Amino acid sequence: MTHNKEKYFSKSSELKTINAKLDLVNSLLPRIDGKPSPLVDQIFDYLDEIHNEMKLLQDNSVEKAKIESQLKYITNRIFASARILLRSYGGKKALAETRQKRGIPEERWWWYLDHYLQDKRKQSFRRAGISGLIAIVVIAIMVLIYNQFIAPPPEVRARMDYEDKIDELIAAGDFAGAMNEIEPALALTPDYYPLWIKKGVLAYVLGDKQTEIQSYDKAMQLSSNPEFFYYERANIFMQFGLHDEVLAEADNLLKINPDSAEAFLFQGLVLETRGQ
């Protein structure tokens, strides 16, 4: 009888330990804000321990099914926060060095968030391929009409050339190079607010918070309507494949105009891209 009680309490304690670690990981995730933090290491170490302890549980047990359900929820949260987690860890180089030093296997996917983000970016560009081709054709026709019937000032033409180059660098993933091209473009047309928004998004991707805020403030001042600002920023977020940010901008548009067709369009585009 004593033996059975000891066995029961041992099993209960083991499950409690896994659940406690899952709860702890869940509580630590909101505290990661992109700044260097040792909490990311703690989260990954807890996940390592959970991974090992899960192997000791019996397959097809109700307890294991409950834990797997909780783990799935946390997994989705980690994937959603992958960019912030990687930045707080010190970047992909620091993460790769840790993997190599500790010989971490690929089954421990949380140590490979840099690979996940790289694959996600490639998928976004592939999915946007058809839309991009259509956009190129439409833009080509518009530019043809524009050039034929309206002669733009030289500085506008020069700015458009810069924008083409900037978009090419963004598509290639060279965000630092794109940021370098933004400055001379803004020098030509400093009142062109969409370019200030693009500078802000580039700063966001590069982790330059101060430049990001300053650029958005400048763009908001130059735009004649906040709705124009949020629409343009959502459009640029879509270009970068930042779908959570696109949805946030759609919400901003709906707060200003509950009947905003553009907001519903952005929501639909993100859901379509996600296969929902």
Contacts in CASP RR format, 6 or more apart in sequence:
PFRMAT RR
TARGET T0000
AUTHOR 0000-0000-0000
METHOD contacts of the structure
MODEL  1
MTHNKEKYFSKSSELKTINAKLDLVNSLLPRIDGKPSPLVDQIFDYLDEI
HNEMKLLQDNSVEKAKIESQLKYITNRIFASARILLRSYGGKKALAETRQ
KRGIPEERWWWYLDHYLQDKRKQSFRRAGISGLIAIVVIAIMVLIYNQFI
APPPEVRARMDYEDKIDELIAAGDFAGAMNEIEPALALTPDYYPLWIKKG
VLAYVLGDKQTEIQSYDKAMQLSSNPEFFYYERANIFMQFGLHDEVLAEA
DNLLKINPDSAEAFLFQGLVLETRGQ
14 53 0 8 1.000
14 56 0 8 1.000
14 57 0 8 1.000
15 57 0 8 1.000
15 63 0 8 1.000
15 67 0 8 1.000
17 53 0 8 1.000
18 50 0 8 1.000
18 53 0 8 1.000
18 54 0 8 1.000
18 57 0 8 1.000
18 67 0 8 1.000
19 67 0 8 1.000
19 70 0 8 1.000
21 46 0 8 1.000
21 49 0 8 1.000
21 50 0 8 1.000
22 50 0 8 1.000
22 67 0 8 1.000
22 70 0 8 1.000
22 71 0 8 1.000
22 74 0 8 1.000
24 46 0 8 1.000
25 43 0 8 1.000
25 46 0 8 1.000
25 47 0 8 1.000
25 50 0 8 1.000
25 74 0 8 1.000
26 73 0 8 1.000
26 74 0 8 1.000
26 77 0 8 1.000
28 39 0 8 1.000
28 42 0 8 1.000
28 43 0 8 1.000
29 43 0 8 1.000
29 74 0 8 1.000
29 77 0 8 1.000
29 78 0 8 1.000
29 81 0 8 1.000
31 37 0 8 1.000
31 39 0 8 1.000
32 39 0 8 1.000
32 40 0 8 1.000
32 43 0 8 1.000
32 81 0 8 1.000
32 84 0 8 1.000
32 85 0 8 1.000
32 88 0 8 1.000
33 84 0 8 1.000
33 88 0 8 1.000
34 84 0 8 1.000
34 85 0 8 1.000
34 87 0 8 1.000
34 88 0 8 1.000
35 88 0 8 1.000
36 88 0 8 1.000
36 90 0 8 1.000
37 88 0 8 1.000
39 88 0 8 1.000
40 85 0 8 1.000
40 88 0 8 1.000
40 89 0 8 1.000
41 89 0 8 1.000
43 78 0 8 1.000
43 85 0 8 1.000
43 110 0 8 1.000
44 110 0 8 1.000
44 111 0 8 1.000
47 108 0 8 1.000
47 110 0 8 1.000
48 108 0 8 1.000
50 71 0 8 1.000
51 107 0 8 1.000
51 108 0 8 1.000
54 64 0 8 1.000
54 67 0 8 1.000
54 68 0 8 1.000
54 71 0 8 1.000
57 63 0 8 1.000
57 64 0 8 1.000
57 67 0 8 1.000
58 64 0 8 1.000
78 85 0 8 1.000
78 110 0 8 1.000
78 113 0 8 1.000
79 116 0 8 1.000
80 244 0 8 1.000
82 113 0 8 1.000
82 116 0 8 1.000
82 117 0 8 1.000
82 120 0 8 1.000
83 117 0 8 1.000
85 113 0 8 1.000
86 92 0 8 1.000
86 95 0 8 1.000
86 113 0 8 1.000
86 114 0 8 1.000
86 117 0 8 1.000
87 207 0 8 1.000
89 95 0 8 1.000
91 114 0 8 1.000
92 114 0 8 1.000
95 111 0 8 1.000
95 113 0 8 1.000
95 114 0 8 1.000
96 114 0 8 1.000
98 104 0 8 1.000
98 111 0 8 1.000
99 111 0 8 1.000
99 112 0 8 1.000
104 111 0 8 1.000
106 112 0 8 1.000
109 116 0 8 1.000
121 173 0 8 1.000
121 241 0 8 1.000
124 241 0 8 1.000
124 273 0 8 1.000
125 171 0 8 1.000
127 273 0 8 1.000
128 241 0 8 1.000
128 273 0 8 1.000
146 152 0 8 1.000
152 160 0 8 1.000
155 188 0 8 1.000
155 189 0 8 1.000
156 189 0 8 1.000
158 185 0 8 1.000
158 188 0 8 1.000
159 185 0 8 1.000
159 188 0 8 1.000
159 189 0 8 1.000
159 192 0 8 1.000
159 195 0 8 1.000
162 181 0 8 1.000
162 182 0 8 1.000
162 184 0 8 1.000
162 185 0 8 1.000
162 188 0 8 1.000
163 185 0 8 1.000
163 195 0 8 1.000
165 181 0 8 1.000
166 178 0 8 1.000
166 181 0 8 1.000
166 182 0 8 1.000
166 185 0 8 1.000
166 198 0 8 1.000
167 178 0 8 1.000
167 239 0 8 1.000
169 175 0 8 1.000
169 177 0 8 1.000
169 178 0 8 1.000
169 181 0 8 1.000
170 178 0 8 1.000
170 202 0 8 1.000
170 239 0 8 1.000
170 240 0 8 1.000
175 202 0 8 1.000
175 205 0 8 1.000
175 206 0 8 1.000
176 206 0 8 1.000
178 202 0 8 1.000
179 199 0 8 1.000
179 202 0 8 1.000
179 203 0 8 1.000
179 206 0 8 1.000
182 195 0 8 1.000
182 198 0 8 1.000
182 199 0 8 1.000
182 202 0 8 1.000
185 195 0 8 1.000
186 192 0 8 1.000
186 195 0 8 1.000
186 196 0 8 1.000
186 199 0 8 1.000
189 195 0 8 1.000
191 222 0 8 1.000
192 222 0 8 1.000
193 218 0 8 1.000
193 219 0 8 1.000
193 220 0 8 1.000
193 222 0 8 1.000
193 223 0 8 1.000
193 228 0 8 1.000
193 229 0 8 1.000
193 232 0 8 1.000
194 219 0 8 1.000
194 232 0 8 1.000
194 236 0 8 1.000
196 215 0 8 1.000
196 216 0 8 1.000
196 218 0 8 1.000
196 219 0 8 1.000
196 222 0 8 1.000
197 215 0 8 1.000
197 216 0 8 1.000
197 219 0 8 1.000
197 229 0 8 1.000
197 232 0 8 1.000
197 233 0 8 1.000
197 236 0 8 1.000
198 236 0 8 1.000
199 211 0 8 1.000
199 215 0 8 1.000
200 211 0 8 1.000
200 212 0 8 1.000
200 215 0 8 1.000
200 216 0 8 1.000
200 219 0 8 1.000
201 212 0 8 1.000
201 233 0 8 1.000
201 236 0 8 1.000
201 237 0 8 1.000
201 240 0 8 1.000
201 242 0 8 1.000
203 209 0 8 1.000
203 210 0 8 1.000
203 211 0 8 1.000
203 212 0 8 1.000
203 215 0 8 1.000
204 212 0 8 1.000
205 240 0 8 1.000
205 242 0 8 1.000
216 233 0 8 1.000
219 229 0 8 1.000
219 232 0 8 1.000
219 233 0 8 1.000
220 226 0 8 1.000
220 229 0 8 1.000
223 229 0 8 1.000
223 232 0 8 1.000
226 256 0 8 1.000
227 253 0 8 1.000
227 256 0 8 1.000
227 257 0 8 1.000
227 260 0 8 1.000
230 249 0 8 1.000
230 252 0 8 1.000
230 253 0 8 1.000
230 256 0 8 1.000
231 249 0 8 1.000
231 253 0 8 1.000
231 262 0 8 1.000
233 249 0 8 1.000
234 245 0 8 1.000
234 246 0 8 1.000
234 249 0 8 1.000
234 250 0 8 1.000
234 253 0 8 1.000
234 262 0 8 1.000
234 266 0 8 1.000
237 243 0 8 1.000
237 245 0 8 1.000
237 246 0 8 1.000
237 249 0 8 1.000
238 246 0 8 1.000
238 266 0 8 1.000
238 269 0 8 1.000
238 270 0 8 1.000
243 270 0 8 1.000
243 273 0 8 1.000
243 274 0 8 1.000
246 266 0 8 1.000
246 269 0 8 1.000
246 270 0 8 1.000
247 266 0 8 1.000
247 267 0 8 1.000
247 270 0 8 1.000
249 266 0 8 1.000
250 263 0 8 1.000
250 264 0 8 1.000
250 266 0 8 1.000
250 267 0 8 1.000
251 263 0 8 1.000
253 260 0 8 1.000
253 262 0 8 1.000
253 263 0 8 1.000
253 266 0 8 1.000
254 260 0 8 1.000
254 263 0 8 1.000
257 263 0 8 1.000
END
